[in-house]
Amino acid sequence: MAGYPLSISTVMATAVAPSAHHHGSHRLLLSPVGAADSVPADVDAIIVPTSRPTANLSKAIALAAELDCLLVALCSKLAKADGAEREARKSGVKIVAIDTGTLPSGLMPEFATSTRLRSTEFHRSTDLSSKRNLGLLLADVIGWERVVFLDDDITVHRPDDLRDAAGLLSCHAAVGLANDGYHDNSVVCHAYRDAGGRQDSFIGGGALAVGEESFRSFFPNIYSEDWFFLIGENNRLRRTAVTGKALQSPYDPFSDIRRARAEEFGDCLAEGIYRLLDSGGRIQDATFKYWRGFLDSRRRFIDDVRRMVAASGLDPVLKARRLAALTAARNRSMSITPKLCVDYLRWWRADRDRWKLHLEDIREEHGFDLELEKALARLGLMHCSRIAV
């Protein structure tokens, strides 16, 4: 982790009491399994939403070569479809690379969870969720049964971990790889761990095997969108397992306070929902009264973390950066109301139905179980795609 701040817990001289206002782990919601519990299965495609330079696809290309499966590169910003296709060809990897900035109108639905926030401070100007949803649409139309979502900053050293995860999809809706690299948490939770709090990492869309049962779920455009994706029709977590290992590349969560500000709404909603799930509840229990109490608890938690960081033995410069990020998150939290939380979940439930109907309409209009090139042509994607199969 050279070049990134050490965890405070590695330098603190005294223990710090954890906050009573936070669930530091949701692991009990998952089915822990090992390779022996799975009959390995083939992966139909590795789907990589990418915006970094093409060189960052090298790990995914190597995995696709080992697994002899298709690589789907969904490209924007610094990632270009033609460059991705050239790199895959060098390794003899089958690839479809799509420049997602020029998708045909109507291919993806307008989600209320996006449009209702577009002119507000809670708008999220990223395309990660839309890329993952495009991957789900392609999987559904082409008739794939098992796909793996993999971010371009994730390393999987053992390709068989993906085969094992794919095998577990026979009895699970989704299977995540355990993060054995840099912790993947929100800025607030990073600061909590650094200050001595007990903070786990949950599975996420960065290394997630998904079966066809879950193609009718979707990723809303919000921080922790993968946590929403994992919730089923019964408003509880879909049967989800964790196996194998993936390594998140290190990054500095405190480099820009805008990150903490942008994460707070999604982090608050996701933590509030998963706290209910931890106790056996369902999303229906997330009432106005629930959110009023949770928002108070959330703000007390951030205040606890600020006190813990302030009392830590961290270098003053690093301490100041954490405190600035926590203050940004706390200020954004004050804009979140119980009504907004209730409204968002209502929009999300409507969007879930909208997504299912959209996939049904796509199937009815264009067919399904299509060959790759025929699917791309019927969906109007040939103009922005590069293919090597």
C-alpha positions as CSV (number, residue, x, y, z in Angstrom):
1,M,0.0,0.0,0.0
2,A,2.9,2.3,-0.6
3,G,1.9,5.9,-1.2
4,Y,-1.3,5.7,0.8
5,P,-1.9,6.6,4.5
6,L,-1.5,3.8,7.0
7,S,-4.5,2.9,9.0
8,I,-4.6,4.8,12.2
9,S,-5.2,1.5,14.0
10,T,-1.6,0.6,13.2
11,V,-0.2,3.6,14.9
12,M,-2.6,4.3,17.8
13,A,-1.2,3.7,21.3
14,T,-4.5,3.2,23.0
15,A,-7.7,1.5,22.1
16,V,-10.8,3.5,21.2
17,A,-14.3,2.6,22.1
18,P,-16.4,1.8,18.9
19,S,-19.5,3.8,18.1
20,A,-22.8,2.5,19.3
21,H,-24.6,4.1,16.4
22,H,-23.2,1.9,13.5
23,H,-23.3,-1.7,12.3
24,G,-19.7,-2.3,11.3
25,S,-20.5,-5.6,9.5
26,H,-23.3,-7.1,7.5
27,R,-21.5,-10.4,6.8
28,L,-24.1,-12.5,8.6
29,L,-26.4,-11.8,5.7
30,L,-24.2,-13.8,3.4
31,S,-23.7,-17.5,2.9
32,P,-20.0,-18.2,3.6
33,V,-18.9,-21.1,1.3
34,G,-15.6,-22.6,0.1
35,A,-14.5,-24.0,-3.1
36,A,-15.5,-27.5,-1.9
37,D,-19.1,-26.4,-1.7
38,S,-19.2,-25.5,-5.4
39,V,-19.2,-27.5,-8.6
40,P,-17.2,-25.2,-10.9
41,A,-19.1,-23.8,-13.9
42,D,-18.2,-21.9,-17.0
43,V,-18.5,-18.1,-17.1
44,D,-20.3,-16.8,-20.1
45,A,-18.8,-13.4,-20.0
46,I,-16.7,-11.1,-17.8
47,I,-18.3,-7.6,-17.9
48,V,-16.0,-4.7,-17.2
49,P,-17.4,-1.1,-16.9
50,T,-14.2,0.9,-17.5
51,S,-13.3,4.6,-17.8
52,R,-9.5,4.3,-17.2
53,P,-6.9,4.0,-19.9
54,T,-6.9,0.8,-21.8
55,A,-3.9,-0.6,-20.0
56,N,-6.2,-1.1,-17.0
57,L,-8.0,-3.9,-18.8
58,S,-4.9,-6.1,-18.8
59,K,-6.0,-8.0,-15.6
60,A,-9.5,-8.7,-17.0
61,I,-8.0,-9.7,-20.4
62,A,-5.8,-12.2,-18.7
63,L,-8.7,-13.7,-16.7
64,A,-10.8,-14.0,-19.9
65,A,-8.0,-15.8,-21.5
66,E,-7.6,-18.2,-18.6
67,L,-11.4,-18.9,-18.5
68,D,-11.8,-18.9,-22.3
69,C,-14.8,-16.7,-22.1
70,L,-16.0,-13.5,-23.7
71,L,-14.8,-10.1,-22.3
72,V,-17.4,-7.3,-22.5
73,A,-15.7,-3.9,-22.1
74,L,-18.1,-1.0,-21.5
75,C,-16.0,2.0,-22.2
76,S,-16.2,5.8,-21.6
77,K,-13.9,8.7,-20.8
78,L,-10.3,7.5,-21.1
79,A,-11.3,4.0,-22.1
80,K,-12.0,3.5,-25.9
81,A,-13.6,0.5,-27.6
82,D,-11.0,0.4,-30.4
83,G,-8.1,0.3,-27.9
84,A,-9.8,-2.3,-25.8
85,E,-10.4,-4.5,-28.9
86,R,-6.8,-4.2,-30.0
87,E,-5.4,-5.2,-26.6
88,A,-7.7,-8.2,-26.4
89,R,-6.7,-9.4,-29.9
90,K,-3.0,-9.4,-28.8
91,S,-3.9,-12.1,-26.2
92,G,-6.4,-13.9,-28.5
93,V,-9.3,-13.0,-26.2
94,K,-12.8,-12.8,-27.5
95,I,-14.2,-9.3,-26.8
96,V,-17.0,-7.0,-27.5
97,A,-16.1,-3.4,-26.6
98,I,-18.7,-0.7,-26.6
99,D,-18.3,3.1,-26.4
100,T,-21.3,3.8,-24.1
101,G,-21.4,7.5,-24.7
102,T,-23.4,7.0,-28.0
103,L,-26.0,4.5,-27.0
104,P,-29.2,4.6,-29.1
105,S,-32.1,6.5,-27.6
106,G,-34.6,4.3,-25.8
107,L,-32.1,1.4,-25.2
108,M,-32.0,2.1,-21.5
109,P,-35.1,3.3,-19.6
110,E,-35.4,6.6,-17.7
111,F,-35.3,5.7,-14.0
112,A,-37.2,7.8,-11.5
113,T,-34.3,7.3,-9.0
114,S,-32.2,9.3,-11.5
115,T,-34.6,11.9,-12.9
116,R,-36.0,12.9,-9.5
117,L,-32.5,13.7,-8.2
118,R,-31.1,15.2,-11.4
119,S,-31.5,18.9,-10.4
120,T,-30.7,18.3,-6.8
121,E,-27.5,18.2,-4.8
122,F,-27.9,14.4,-4.6
123,H,-27.5,13.9,-8.3
124,R,-24.7,11.4,-9.1
125,S,-22.8,12.2,-12.3
126,T,-21.2,8.8,-13.0
127,D,-22.1,6.2,-15.5
128,L,-21.1,3.0,-13.6
129,S,-24.7,2.0,-12.9
130,S,-25.8,2.5,-16.4
131,K,-22.9,0.4,-17.7
132,R,-23.7,-2.4,-15.4
133,N,-27.4,-2.3,-16.4
134,L,-26.3,-2.4,-20.1
135,G,-24.4,-5.6,-19.2
136,L,-27.5,-7.1,-17.7
137,L,-29.5,-6.2,-20.7
138,L,-27.0,-7.8,-23.0
139,A,-26.9,-11.0,-20.9
140,D,-30.7,-11.2,-20.9
141,V,-31.0,-10.8,-24.7
142,I,-28.1,-13.1,-25.6
143,G,-29.3,-15.7,-23.2
144,W,-26.2,-15.9,-21.0
145,E,-26.7,-17.8,-17.7
146,R,-23.7,-16.8,-15.6
147,V,-21.7,-13.5,-15.9
148,V,-19.1,-11.9,-13.7
149,F,-19.0,-8.1,-13.1
150,L,-15.4,-7.0,-12.6
151,D,-14.1,-3.5,-12.1
152,D,-10.9,-2.5,-13.8
153,D,-9.1,-1.9,-10.5
154,I,-9.7,-5.4,-9.2
155,T,-7.3,-8.3,-9.4
156,V,-8.3,-11.9,-9.2
157,H,-5.1,-14.1,-8.9
158,R,-6.9,-17.4,-9.0
159,P,-9.2,-17.7,-12.1
160,D,-10.8,-20.8,-10.6
161,D,-12.3,-18.5,-7.9
162,L,-14.6,-17.2,-10.7
163,R,-15.5,-20.7,-11.9
164,D,-16.3,-21.6,-8.3
165,A,-18.5,-18.5,-7.9
166,A,-20.2,-19.3,-11.2
167,G,-20.9,-22.8,-9.9
168,L,-22.6,-21.5,-6.8
169,L,-25.1,-19.6,-9.0
170,S,-27.0,-22.9,-9.2
171,C,-28.3,-22.2,-5.7
172,H,-27.6,-18.5,-5.2
173,A,-28.7,-15.4,-7.1
174,A,-25.3,-13.7,-6.8
175,V,-21.9,-14.6,-5.4
176,G,-19.2,-12.0,-4.5
177,L,-15.5,-12.5,-4.1
178,A,-14.2,-11.5,-0.7
179,N,-12.0,-8.4,-0.9
180,D,-8.5,-9.3,0.2
181,G,-7.0,-6.0,-0.9
182,Y,-7.4,-2.4,0.0
183,H,-10.6,-1.9,2.0
184,D,-13.6,-1.0,-0.1
185,N,-15.8,1.3,2.1
186,S,-17.3,4.7,2.1
187,V,-15.1,7.6,3.2
188,V,-16.9,7.8,6.6
189,C,-16.3,4.0,7.2
190,H,-12.7,4.3,6.2
191,A,-12.2,7.0,8.8
192,Y,-14.0,4.9,11.4
193,R,-11.7,1.9,10.8
194,D,-8.7,4.2,10.8
195,A,-9.7,5.6,14.1
196,G,-9.9,2.1,15.7
197,G,-13.6,1.2,14.9
198,R,-14.5,-2.3,13.9
199,Q,-15.4,-2.0,10.2
200,D,-15.8,-4.8,7.7
201,S,-16.1,-4.8,3.9
202,F,-19.2,-6.2,2.3
203,I,-19.2,-7.8,-1.2
204,G,-19.8,-5.5,-4.1
205,G,-20.3,-5.1,-7.8
206,G,-16.5,-4.9,-8.4
207,A,-16.2,-8.7,-8.3
208,L,-19.6,-10.2,-8.5
209,A,-20.9,-13.3,-10.2
210,V,-24.5,-13.0,-11.2
211,G,-27.0,-15.6,-12.5
212,E,-29.9,-15.2,-14.8
213,E,-32.3,-15.0,-11.8
214,S,-30.8,-11.6,-11.1
215,F,-30.8,-10.1,-14.5
216,R,-34.2,-8.6,-13.8
217,S,-32.7,-6.6,-10.9
218,F,-31.0,-3.3,-11.7
219,F,-28.3,-0.9,-10.4
220,P,-29.7,2.5,-9.4
221,N,-27.5,5.5,-9.9
222,I,-26.5,6.0,-6.3
223,Y,-23.5,5.2,-4.1
224,S,-23.8,1.5,-2.9
225,E,-25.9,0.7,-6.0
226,D,-24.7,-2.9,-5.7
227,W,-26.3,-3.2,-2.3
228,F,-29.6,-2.3,-3.8
229,F,-29.1,-4.7,-6.7
230,L,-28.8,-7.6,-4.2
231,I,-32.2,-7.0,-2.7
232,G,-34.9,-9.4,-4.0
233,E,-38.6,-9.2,-4.7
234,N,-39.4,-10.1,-1.1
235,N,-37.6,-6.9,-0.1
236,R,-34.9,-9.0,1.6
237,L,-31.4,-9.9,0.5
238,R,-31.4,-12.4,-2.4
239,R,-29.6,-15.6,-1.6
240,T,-26.1,-14.4,-1.8
241,A,-22.8,-16.1,-1.1
242,V,-19.1,-15.0,-0.7
243,T,-16.2,-17.2,-1.9
244,G,-12.7,-16.8,-3.2
245,K,-10.6,-13.6,-3.2
246,A,-10.3,-10.4,-5.1
247,L,-7.9,-7.6,-4.5
248,Q,-9.0,-4.0,-4.6
249,S,-6.3,-1.7,-5.8
250,P,-5.3,1.0,-3.2
251,Y,-6.6,4.5,-3.5
252,D,-6.8,7.6,-1.2
253,P,-10.4,8.1,0.0
254,F,-9.5,11.4,1.6
255,S,-8.0,13.1,-1.5
256,D,-11.1,15.2,-2.2
257,I,-13.9,16.0,0.3
258,R,-16.3,16.0,-2.6
259,R,-16.1,12.2,-2.5
260,A,-17.5,12.1,1.1
261,R,-20.2,14.6,0.2
262,A,-21.3,12.6,-2.9
263,E,-21.3,9.3,-1.1
264,E,-23.4,10.3,1.9
265,F,-26.9,9.9,0.6
266,G,-26.3,6.4,-0.9
267,D,-24.2,5.3,2.1
268,C,-26.9,6.5,4.5
269,L,-29.7,4.7,2.6
270,A,-27.8,1.5,2.2
271,E,-26.6,1.4,5.8
272,G,-30.1,2.1,7.0
273,I,-31.7,-0.7,4.9
274,Y,-29.0,-3.2,5.7
275,R,-29.3,-2.5,9.4
276,L,-33.0,-3.5,9.0
277,L,-32.0,-6.7,7.2
278,D,-29.4,-7.5,9.9
279,S,-32.3,-7.6,12.4
280,G,-34.6,-9.7,10.2
281,G,-36.6,-6.8,8.9
282,R,-37.7,-5.9,5.4
283,I,-37.7,-2.7,3.4
284,Q,-41.3,-2.1,4.2
285,D,-40.2,-1.4,7.8
286,A,-38.2,1.6,6.5
287,T,-41.0,4.1,7.4
288,F,-40.8,7.8,8.0
289,K,-40.4,7.1,11.7
290,Y,-37.6,4.7,11.0
291,W,-35.7,7.1,8.9
292,R,-36.1,9.9,11.4
293,G,-34.4,7.7,14.0
294,F,-31.8,6.4,11.7
295,L,-30.8,9.8,10.4
296,D,-30.3,10.9,14.0
297,S,-28.2,7.8,14.6
298,R,-26.2,8.3,11.4
299,R,-25.2,11.9,12.4
300,R,-24.3,10.7,15.9
301,F,-22.1,8.1,14.3
302,I,-20.3,10.7,12.1
303,D,-19.8,12.8,15.2
304,D,-18.4,9.8,17.1
305,V,-15.9,9.2,14.2
306,R,-14.9,12.9,14.2
307,R,-14.1,12.7,18.0
308,M,-12.2,9.4,17.5
309,V,-10.1,10.8,14.7
310,A,-9.4,14.0,16.7
311,A,-8.2,11.9,19.6
312,S,-6.1,9.6,17.5
313,G,-2.3,9.7,17.2
314,L,-2.4,10.3,13.5
315,D,-0.1,12.8,11.8
316,P,-1.8,16.2,12.0
317,V,-1.9,16.6,8.2
318,L,-3.6,13.2,7.7
319,K,-5.9,13.9,10.6
320,A,-7.0,17.2,9.2
321,R,-7.9,15.6,5.8
322,R,-10.1,13.0,7.6
323,L,-11.8,15.6,9.7
324,A,-12.5,17.7,6.6
325,A,-14.0,14.8,4.8
326,L,-16.2,13.9,7.8
327,T,-17.4,17.4,8.1
328,A,-18.4,17.4,4.4
329,A,-20.3,14.1,5.0
330,R,-22.0,15.5,8.1
331,N,-23.1,18.7,6.3
332,R,-24.5,16.7,3.4
333,S,-26.3,14.5,5.9
334,M,-28.2,17.5,7.2
335,S,-29.8,17.9,3.8
336,I,-31.2,14.3,3.9
337,T,-34.8,14.1,5.3
338,P,-36.9,11.1,6.3
339,K,-39.3,12.0,3.5
340,L,-36.5,11.9,0.9
341,C,-35.5,8.4,2.1
342,V,-39.1,7.2,1.9
343,D,-39.6,8.8,-1.5
344,Y,-36.4,7.3,-2.9
345,L,-37.3,3.8,-1.9
346,R,-40.7,4.3,-3.5
347,W,-39.1,5.4,-6.7
348,W,-36.6,2.5,-6.5
349,R,-39.4,-0.1,-6.2
350,A,-41.2,1.5,-9.2
351,D,-37.9,1.5,-11.2
352,R,-37.4,-2.2,-10.4
353,D,-40.8,-2.9,-12.1
354,R,-39.9,-0.5,-14.9
355,W,-36.7,-2.4,-15.5
356,K,-38.4,-5.8,-15.7
357,L,-41.0,-4.4,-18.1
358,H,-38.2,-2.8,-20.2
359,L,-36.4,-6.1,-20.6
360,E,-39.7,-7.8,-21.6
361,D,-40.3,-5.2,-24.2
362,I,-36.7,-5.6,-25.5
363,R,-37.2,-9.3,-25.8
364,E,-40.6,-8.9,-27.5
365,E,-39.2,-6.4,-30.0
366,H,-35.8,-7.9,-30.8
367,G,-36.0,-11.5,-29.6
368,F,-33.8,-13.3,-27.2
369,D,-31.2,-16.1,-27.1
370,L,-29.6,-14.2,-30.0
371,E,-26.1,-14.6,-31.3
372,L,-23.8,-11.8,-30.2
373,E,-23.5,-9.9,-33.4
374,K,-27.2,-10.3,-34.2
375,A,-28.0,-9.0,-30.7
376,L,-25.8,-6.0,-31.1
377,A,-27.3,-5.2,-34.5
378,R,-30.9,-5.5,-33.3
379,L,-30.1,-3.3,-30.3
380,G,-28.6,-0.6,-32.5
381,L,-25.1,-1.0,-31.0
382,M,-23.0,-1.9,-34.0
383,H,-22.0,1.7,-34.6
384,C,-20.4,2.0,-31.2
385,S,-19.0,-1.6,-30.9
386,R,-15.7,-3.3,-31.7
387,I,-15.8,-7.1,-31.9
388,A,-13.2,-9.8,-32.0
389,V,-14.6,-13.3,-31.6
